[in-house]
Amino acid sequence: MSQESVGVKKYLITIILIFITVFILVGGFIFLQRIQDFKVLMTFFAVLWGLGSVALLFYVLNSVAEIFPRKIRGVAVAFVFAGPAVILLFWALLLPTLRSLRLSFLDATGTKFVFLDNYKFAFTDPIMVESFRNNLLWMFFGTLTCVVLGLLIAVLADKSKYEKVVKSFIFMPMAISFVGAGVIWKFIYAYKGEGINISEIGLLNAIFTSFGGEAQAWLLIPFWNNFFLIIIMVWLQTGYAMVIISSAIKSIPESINEAARVDGANAVTIFYKVTIPYIMPTIITVTTTILIFSLKLFDIVRVMTGGNYGTNVIANEFYLRQFTYGNSGQASAIAIVLLIVIVPVLAYNLREFMGRKVLK
């Protein structure tokens, strides 16, 4: 068979596959609409059709890319696999960001141009100043505690025969959602109130009163209640820091530690002079990741206090301005300010990743 015949046959097969793919996509969507009353069948079909359609779509698009001339084939194949992700990122991230930027210069209804009034509110309003202060507390104390505890536990557990058990218990809270963690700790901080003749159900107050102290409304104590909330973040994120740092510690060649011991270095010296410098890129990565989390923190504060009693944060105030007060201008300005604060941290984190030899 001649090359032309093979080429024509390949084109025909590709065209047929395209029509079959379109039929499956459209037909599956129509069928899905008609079986909405049968929930179990609809769920089963949606999973099967969704996964199968995506796999078939990529296979067909790859077949289409393969029939292009050799000079542009590599670009076409790259577009097939990376193109959908880029389009989704553009649609779900870039366009909403540009829309928020536009709304940040408009009034609450999004119709009147107010220039920088919303940004003036974002930096001068007492509630926003309080939110910035609280976010700084989360960023410094929360991030520092998570990283330091994660590092210490990783180093100490690495030398223990119960390493797996210890790490499992420390990492376990990572399986809990932030909302779930907020509910759990709300019971721990629970306070029955004065004049109510029942025992304290809050774990912390039960312990406190058993030693002769008085029960406290922990979440109502100004300023310090922020630290009681930060404890929840530490409980959740320390396991993450521990696992990442522990893997970095285990990658240190034993020959380096042996050489340090031969030179007379003790365990403390090895920790400061060998371990810390060797895993510093990992520590920086973990720190910036938790830092970003603390900047955009929302769930814990929303569930525990709703931002009241001096515990408000930037993300919660954005939520209130948009969905409670209906002020899209101020909410968009807060979102843009939060984005501007996060971008340098993201850029630094990305530069650290790009600087790794394994990615060069």
C-alpha positions as CSV (number, residue, x, y, z in Angstrom):
1,M,0.0,0.0,0.0
2,S,1.4,3.4,-1.0
3,Q,2.2,6.2,1.5
4,E,-0.6,8.3,0.1
5,S,-3.2,5.6,0.7
6,V,-1.9,5.1,4.3
7,G,-2.2,8.9,4.8
8,V,-5.7,9.1,3.4
9,K,-6.8,6.1,5.6
10,K,-5.3,7.8,8.6
11,Y,-7.2,11.0,7.9
12,L,-10.4,9.2,7.4
13,I,-10.0,7.3,10.7
14,T,-9.2,10.5,12.5
15,I,-12.3,12.2,11.1
16,I,-14.5,9.3,12.1
17,L,-13.1,9.3,15.6
18,I,-13.8,13.1,15.8
19,F,-17.5,12.5,14.9
20,I,-17.7,9.6,17.4
21,T,-16.2,11.7,20.1
22,V,-18.7,14.6,19.4
23,F,-21.6,12.1,19.4
24,I,-20.5,10.6,22.7
25,L,-20.0,14.0,24.4
26,V,-23.3,15.5,23.2
27,G,-25.3,12.3,23.5
28,G,-24.0,11.6,27.0
29,F,-24.8,15.1,28.1
30,I,-28.4,14.8,26.8
31,F,-28.8,11.4,28.3
32,L,-27.6,12.8,31.6
33,Q,-30.2,15.4,31.6
34,R,-33.0,12.9,31.0
35,I,-32.1,10.6,33.9
36,Q,-31.9,13.2,36.7
37,D,-34.8,11.5,38.5
38,F,-32.7,8.3,38.9
39,K,-29.9,9.5,41.2
40,V,-27.9,6.3,41.5
41,L,-28.0,5.7,37.7
42,M,-27.1,9.3,37.0
43,T,-24.1,9.2,39.4
44,F,-22.8,6.0,38.0
45,F,-23.2,7.2,34.4
46,A,-21.7,10.6,35.1
47,V,-18.5,9.1,36.5
48,L,-18.3,6.5,33.7
49,W,-19.1,9.0,30.9
50,G,-17.0,11.8,32.4
51,L,-13.8,9.8,32.7
52,G,-14.3,7.9,29.4
53,S,-15.1,11.1,27.5
54,V,-12.0,12.9,28.8
55,A,-9.7,9.9,27.9
56,L,-11.3,9.6,24.5
57,L,-11.1,13.4,23.9
58,F,-7.4,13.4,24.6
59,Y,-6.8,10.4,22.5
60,V,-8.6,11.9,19.5
61,L,-6.9,15.3,19.9
62,N,-3.5,13.6,20.1
63,S,-4.4,11.7,16.9
64,V,-5.3,15.0,15.2
65,A,-2.0,16.5,16.4
66,E,0.0,13.5,15.0
67,I,-1.2,14.1,11.4
68,F,0.3,17.6,11.3
69,P,3.6,18.1,9.5
70,R,6.7,17.2,11.5
71,K,7.7,20.9,12.0
72,I,4.7,21.8,13.9
73,R,3.7,18.4,15.4
74,G,5.6,19.0,18.6
75,V,3.8,22.3,19.2
76,A,0.4,20.7,18.3
77,V,0.9,17.8,20.7
78,A,2.0,20.2,23.5
79,F,-1.1,22.3,22.9
80,V,-3.4,19.2,23.1
81,F,-2.2,18.3,26.5
82,A,-1.4,21.7,28.0
83,G,-3.9,23.8,26.1
84,P,-7.0,22.8,28.1
85,A,-5.3,23.5,31.4
86,V,-4.1,26.9,30.2
87,I,-7.6,27.7,28.9
88,L,-9.2,26.7,32.2
89,L,-6.6,28.7,34.2
90,F,-7.3,31.7,32.0
91,W,-11.1,31.3,32.4
92,A,-11.1,30.5,36.1
93,L,-8.2,32.7,37.4
94,L,-7.2,35.5,35.0
95,L,-10.7,36.7,33.9
96,P,-12.1,36.8,37.5
97,T,-9.0,38.7,38.6
98,L,-9.4,41.3,35.9
99,R,-13.1,41.6,36.7
100,S,-12.3,42.1,40.4
101,L,-9.7,44.7,39.5
102,R,-12.4,46.6,37.5
103,L,-15.0,46.3,40.2
104,S,-12.5,47.6,42.8
105,F,-12.7,51.0,41.2
106,L,-16.5,51.1,41.2
107,D,-19.1,51.7,43.9
108,A,-21.1,49.0,45.8
109,T,-23.5,48.5,42.9
110,G,-20.7,48.3,40.3
111,T,-22.1,51.2,38.3
112,K,-20.4,54.3,39.5
113,F,-16.6,55.0,39.2
114,V,-15.1,55.9,42.6
115,F,-11.4,55.6,41.7
116,L,-9.3,54.8,44.9
117,D,-12.1,55.2,47.5
118,N,-12.4,51.4,48.0
119,Y,-8.6,51.1,48.4
120,K,-8.7,54.0,50.9
121,F,-11.3,52.0,52.9
122,A,-9.1,48.9,52.7
123,F,-6.1,50.6,54.3
124,T,-7.8,53.0,56.7
125,D,-11.0,51.4,58.0
126,P,-10.6,50.3,61.7
127,I,-12.0,46.9,60.9
128,M,-9.6,46.4,58.0
129,V,-6.6,47.7,60.2
130,E,-7.6,45.1,62.8
131,S,-7.8,42.4,60.1
132,F,-4.3,43.2,58.8
133,R,-3.0,43.1,62.4
134,N,-4.6,39.7,63.0
135,N,-3.3,38.3,59.7
136,L,0.2,39.4,60.7
137,L,-0.2,37.5,63.9
138,W,-1.2,34.4,62.0
139,M,1.6,34.8,59.5
140,F,4.3,35.3,62.2
141,F,3.3,33.2,65.1
142,G,1.3,30.5,63.2
143,T,3.9,29.9,60.5
144,L,6.9,30.1,62.9
145,T,5.3,27.6,65.3
146,C,4.3,25.2,62.6
147,V,7.8,25.1,61.0
148,V,9.7,25.0,64.3
149,L,7.5,22.2,65.7
150,G,7.6,20.3,62.4
151,L,11.4,20.5,62.3
152,L,11.9,19.4,66.0
153,I,9.4,16.5,65.6
154,A,11.0,15.4,62.4
155,V,14.5,15.4,63.9
156,L,13.5,13.7,67.2
157,A,11.2,11.2,65.6
158,D,13.9,10.2,63.1
159,K,15.9,9.0,66.0
160,S,13.1,7.0,67.7
161,K,12.0,3.4,67.1
162,Y,8.4,4.6,67.3
163,E,8.9,7.0,64.4
164,K,6.0,5.8,62.3
165,V,3.5,5.8,65.2
166,V,4.6,9.3,66.3
167,K,4.4,10.8,62.8
168,S,1.1,9.1,62.1
169,F,-0.5,10.8,65.1
170,I,1.1,14.2,64.3
171,F,0.0,14.0,60.7
172,M,-3.5,12.7,61.4
173,P,-5.2,16.2,61.7
174,M,-4.2,16.9,58.1
175,A,-7.1,14.5,57.1
176,I,-9.6,16.8,58.8
177,S,-11.0,19.8,56.9
178,F,-10.6,23.3,58.3
179,V,-14.3,23.5,59.0
180,G,-14.2,20.2,60.8
181,A,-11.2,21.3,62.8
182,G,-13.1,24.5,63.8
183,V,-16.1,22.5,65.0
184,I,-13.8,20.2,67.1
185,W,-12.0,23.0,68.7
186,K,-15.2,24.9,69.3
187,F,-16.1,22.1,71.7
188,I,-12.7,22.2,73.3
189,Y,-13.1,26.0,74.0
190,A,-16.8,25.7,74.9
191,Y,-18.0,27.9,77.8
192,K,-21.3,27.3,79.6
193,G,-21.6,30.9,81.0
194,E,-22.0,32.2,84.5
195,G,-25.0,31.3,86.6
196,I,-25.7,28.1,84.7
197,N,-25.8,25.1,87.0
198,I,-24.2,22.5,84.8
199,S,-20.7,21.1,84.4
200,E,-18.4,22.5,81.9
201,I,-18.5,20.5,78.7
202,G,-15.5,22.3,77.1
203,L,-12.3,20.2,77.5
204,L,-10.1,23.2,78.3
205,N,-12.4,24.6,80.9
206,A,-12.9,21.2,82.4
207,I,-9.2,20.8,82.8
208,F,-8.8,24.4,84.1
209,T,-11.6,24.1,86.7
210,S,-10.3,20.7,87.9
211,F,-7.1,22.5,89.1
212,G,-9.1,25.1,91.0
213,G,-9.3,27.8,88.3
214,E,-12.4,29.5,87.0
215,A,-13.9,28.7,83.6
216,Q,-13.2,31.2,80.9
217,A,-14.8,32.3,77.7
218,W,-11.6,31.7,75.7
219,L,-12.9,33.0,72.4
220,L,-14.2,36.2,73.9
221,I,-10.9,37.4,75.4
222,P,-9.7,40.3,73.2
223,F,-6.4,39.9,71.4
224,W,-5.5,36.6,73.1
225,N,-8.4,34.8,71.4
226,N,-6.4,35.2,68.2
227,F,-3.7,32.9,69.7
228,F,-6.3,30.3,70.7
229,L,-7.4,30.2,67.0
230,I,-3.8,30.1,65.8
231,I,-3.4,26.9,67.9
232,I,-5.9,25.2,65.5
233,M,-3.7,26.1,62.5
234,V,-0.6,24.7,64.3
235,W,-2.5,21.5,65.1
236,L,-3.5,21.2,61.4
237,Q,-0.3,22.2,59.6
238,T,2.5,20.9,61.9
239,G,2.1,17.4,60.4
240,Y,2.5,18.8,56.9
241,A,5.7,20.6,57.9
242,M,7.0,17.5,59.7
243,V,6.5,15.2,56.8
244,I,8.2,17.4,54.2
245,I,11.1,18.3,56.4
246,S,11.5,14.7,57.5
247,S,11.8,13.6,53.9
248,A,14.5,16.2,53.4
249,I,16.4,15.1,56.5
250,K,16.4,11.5,55.3
251,S,17.9,12.6,51.9
252,I,21.1,13.9,53.7
253,P,23.9,11.5,52.8
254,E,25.0,9.6,55.9
255,S,28.6,10.2,54.8
256,I,28.3,13.9,55.6
257,N,27.1,13.2,59.1
258,E,29.9,10.6,59.6
259,A,32.5,13.1,58.4
260,A,31.2,15.6,60.9
261,R,31.4,13.1,63.7
262,V,35.0,12.2,62.8
263,D,35.8,15.9,63.0
264,G,34.5,15.9,66.6
265,A,31.1,17.4,66.1
266,N,28.3,16.5,68.5
267,A,24.6,16.0,67.8
268,V,23.8,19.7,68.4
269,T,26.6,20.9,66.1
270,I,25.6,18.5,63.4
271,F,22.0,19.8,63.6
272,Y,23.0,23.5,63.2
273,K,26.0,23.1,60.9
274,V,25.0,20.2,58.7
275,T,21.2,19.4,58.9
276,I,19.8,23.0,58.8
277,P,22.0,24.3,55.9
278,Y,21.4,21.1,53.9
279,I,17.5,21.2,54.2
280,M,17.2,25.0,54.2
281,P,15.6,25.1,50.7
282,T,12.9,22.7,52.0
283,I,12.4,24.8,55.1
284,I,11.9,27.9,53.0
285,T,9.4,26.1,50.7
286,V,7.4,24.8,53.7
287,T,7.5,28.2,55.4
288,T,6.2,30.1,52.3
289,T,3.5,27.5,51.7
290,I,2.2,27.8,55.3
291,L,2.6,31.6,55.0
292,I,0.3,31.7,52.0
293,F,-2.2,29.6,53.9
294,S,-2.1,32.1,56.8
295,L,-2.6,35.0,54.5
296,K,-5.8,33.6,52.9
297,L,-7.1,32.0,56.1
298,F,-10.9,32.0,56.3
299,D,-12.5,28.7,57.4
300,I,-11.3,28.6,61.0
301,V,-12.2,32.1,61.9
302,R,-15.6,31.9,60.1
303,V,-16.6,28.7,62.0
304,M,-15.2,29.7,65.4
305,T,-16.0,33.4,65.9
306,G,-17.4,34.7,62.6
307,G,-14.7,37.4,62.8
308,N,-16.2,38.9,66.0
309,Y,-14.5,39.7,69.3
310,G,-11.4,41.2,67.6
311,T,-10.5,38.0,65.5
312,N,-11.4,39.2,62.0
313,V,-9.0,38.5,59.1
314,I,-8.8,39.8,55.6
315,A,-10.5,36.9,53.8
316,N,-13.4,36.9,56.3
317,E,-13.9,40.7,55.8
318,F,-14.0,40.1,52.0
319,Y,-16.7,37.5,52.5
320,L,-18.7,39.8,54.7
321,R,-18.4,42.8,52.4
322,Q,-19.5,40.8,49.3
323,F,-22.1,38.3,50.6
324,T,-23.4,40.0,53.8
325,Y,-23.3,43.8,53.0
326,G,-23.5,43.4,49.2
327,N,-20.6,45.9,48.5
328,S,-18.8,44.4,45.5
329,G,-16.5,47.4,45.2
330,Q,-15.0,47.2,48.7
331,A,-14.9,43.4,48.5
332,S,-13.0,43.5,45.2
333,A,-10.6,46.0,46.6
334,I,-9.9,43.7,49.6
335,A,-9.4,40.8,47.2
336,I,-6.9,42.7,45.1
337,V,-5.0,43.8,48.2
338,L,-4.8,40.2,49.3
339,L,-3.6,39.2,45.9
340,I,-0.9,41.8,45.9
341,V,0.3,40.6,49.3
342,I,0.4,37.0,48.2
343,V,2.0,37.4,44.8
344,P,5.5,38.2,46.1
345,V,5.4,35.1,48.4
346,L,4.3,33.0,45.4
347,A,7.0,34.5,43.2
348,Y,9.7,33.8,45.7
349,N,8.4,30.2,46.2
350,L,8.4,29.7,42.4
351,R,11.9,31.1,42.1
352,E,13.1,28.6,44.7
353,F,11.5,25.7,42.8
354,M,13.0,26.9,39.5
355,G,16.4,27.1,41.2
356,R,16.4,23.4,42.1
357,K,18.8,21.4,40.0
358,V,16.2,18.7,39.5
359,L,14.1,21.1,37.6
360,K,16.8,22.5,35.3
